[in-house]
Amino acid sequence: MRKMKRVAVVVLDGCGAGWQHDAARYGDEGANTLKHVLEQAHPDLPNLTDLGLMKLAGMQPEDADDPIGCYGTMLEKSAGKDTTTGHWEIAGLTLKDPFPTYPNGFPPEVIEAFERETGMGTLGNKVASGTEIIKELGAEHLRTGKLIIYTSADSVFQIAAHEAVLPPMELWHVCRIARRLLKGEHNVGRVIARPFEGNVGEFVRTANRRDFSVDPVGRTMLDALKDAGFDTLGVGKIEDIFNHRGLTQSNHTAGNAACVDAAIEYLKKDRWRGLMFVNLVDTDMLYGHRRDVQGYARCLEGFDRRLPEIMKLLGDNGMLIITADHGCDPAYTAHTDHTRERVPLLVWGLGLEEGIDLGERASFADVSATVLEALGCAERLDGKSFYKDIALE
């Protein structure tokens, strides 16, 4: 069976494809990120449609051409609906227990230890939207120098600071202290630096965000491929999500346009053989959480316009997989957090079958199993490969 030279896995962050059977446990029944954006904003997505996006969404017109890609959806098997859990499962690592969350803020022992180790006071310590909490507490932060601490429905310890009060590199150092402290029962998935700038009433978050994740608790496809001598390239916040583990190269750029540019530059370099893992965060961070349906649609259009460049550069022995890590439905009214959804699965390559319905996969980890088999890596992790279903002899 033919082996691939290069595989590109692109994660459209927060682009869910319909609530899962267990969504009620997460308060997310009825969420459907992709369908609601398609129905309410009518984005122009000719290239994603050609790959099978409308087919997997159940919105393909009867007279439309058959897709040139293979398509389906995947269920999240791990407990949780956060970025780290979703990406780890895509990479073949399934979590049985969720990361801790803090709907009532962090307990005194966590905050007291943090203040003692950093020598800085804190404000907030509650569940909040990142843009709203800097509006609420930004002026007090400027006046007192105290750090703004907040969380969400996800397992995150977020630290916001104005760049004039605490420059980004110093904020990152503070985050590393927090990461060291948050262990054991308080082993949150991510500590996130959230720098902002501007005057009171005009605060805006900057591109100097950094995520400080826990080490993966088991092996991932990045580990397997790197140890087997393949190249493993990360684009965007992939290096943060995997705490830099398993990567041979990384470009930690910010924003979808810059990340696509970085991916294309990697693809232009024909020397590497292995996996490029890309996270496109804007759908989640800028539009999903902010409940901006129109912005979400325009963001998808921006990626769609760049797809032909990626597909052309993959060449005869390349495979493209487009998926997501969770939902973040901008039309959902119950809350502004991630939503427990299945995710889309689109697969394309010149050496692959066209129009194969991959169905509803039991786990995100099927991506990892497929990537490992396609590249000819002997190690196997979680998930069931669908490579034999789509590979041409």
Buried (B, 14 or more C-beta within 10 A) or exposed (E): EBEBBBBBBBBBBBBBBBBBEEBEEBBBBBBBBBBBBBEBBEBEBEBBBBBBBBBBBEBBEEEEEEBBBBBBBBBBBBBBBBBBBBBBBBBBBBBEEBBBBBEEBBEEEBBEBBBEEBEBEBBBBBBBBBBEBBEBBBBEBBEEEBBBBBBBBBBBBBBBBBBEBBBBEBBBEBBBBBBEBBEEEBEBBBBBBBBBEBEEEEBEBBEBBBBBBBEBEBBBBBBBBBEBEBBBBBBBBBBBBBBBBBBBBBBBBBBBBBBBBBBBEBBEEEEBBBBBBBBBBBBBBBBBBBBBBBBBBBBBBBBBBBBEBBBEBBBEBBBBBBBBBBBBBBBBEEBBBBBBBBBBBBBBBEBBEBBBEBBBBEBBBBBBBBBBBBBEBEEBBBBEBBBEBBBEE
